[in-house]
């Protein structure tokens, strides 16, 4: 009963905001999409004061909102994220979120056959189909991660199903999904080259069924460098990279397999390839920072959210076409719209300040989990992301004691153990890991997941026994 009342209250709140009437809202505010009247000056142009900032794609002339809607976390009827839950997606809420986004200038929507456990494209298609096709840009991906989708027939079937689910006859932005993950160059060739799928997608672009063709990059830098070295052949219209103020110069300190975003961005910039940005919040870690970091950011700009610093950093680079954010709740969407309406670019002093902030954050030994859930499901039922996220949360809050002599040992011990049981059911905790390593291959951050789970399990046992 309480949950039902909570959902009703949210809907009533949204109705007060006036986001339910899509056509009326679009007429009042304008969609800011193809043909928008907002001003823009090249790839780094911004809208008028109080309106969304737009960037221009030099290849197609698309005028894209700098805030892009990442559709991997649509809300469910239980008020959770469909990336985390099997509950039914709350289509009414999805529609209202899309209505608010479009009414306030957002026109780029990024989805995938893999998002929301395979349900994102359909929910996205239903919400967007209520608008004229020229009022939004759809980006989706060929997410053929599983070996049984590597064949030409299976990959083409996935592509055509995306068109069906999204209720469109062409795609604005199409990505090879997650190149560089897992098996590196060999896996990339199996997924896209040997089966002729990249050639197929390039022909679809020639036919107009794909307007922009690019790739999203994770992991092996050899794959990234190879694809850019073939730019004259493939003619990438855009590339999606991970970029935030920690990864800019310190990606390898977060994860030894990653490459600094400064390098990735520079390689795109020299070829005049627009960048789409993912992980501007580093998997949420830049919106949930230690208290002393919060105080540091708030002291400099008291009225701005912690997350807004990360979004401003990502958007302050001229070749960034769009910054993605997976927004489950209206308050997150509203905050991001405020940040980018218009974008106030960082000064050089601001950038130096964030570099100092990044260095401070790196003193906290968190695990580089971005909660992408590519490691799931675990064949033994372990909730891998929830375990790692709980550990990181406790690190950031100072609740990972090193020994019983610490002044706050008892408080930290209780916070860690009680929070662990609340966050992760006991049958899904780290002590059930047998080290089968099936998850390791799927992790884009190349985390030694079994090693981390065993380390956390040993730490939990030491806390329980008081033997630290």
Secondary structure, DSSP 8 states (H G I E B T S, - for coil): -HHHHHHHHHHHHHHHHT-S-HHHHHHHH---STT--S---GGG---STTS--EEE-TTT--EEESEEEETTS-BBTTSSBTTT--S-B-HHHHHHHHHHHHHTT--EEE--TTGGGGTHHHHHHHHHTTS-GGG-EEEEEE---SGGG-SHHHHHHHHHHHHHHHT-SSEEEEEEEEETSTTHHHHHIIIIITTSHHHHHHHHHHHTSEEEEEEEE-S-HHHHHHHHHTHHHH--SEEEEE--TTHHHHHHHH-TT---HHHHHHHHHHTT-EEEEE-TTTTTTTTS--HHHHHHHHHH-TTS-HHHHHHHHHHTSTTEEEEEEE--SHHHHHHHHHHBTTB----HHHHHHHHHHHHHHTTS---------TT-S-TT---HHHHHHHHHHHHHTT---SSTTSTTHHHHHHHHHHHHHHHS-GGGSGGG-----TTGGG-TT---HHHHHHHHHHHHHHHHHT--
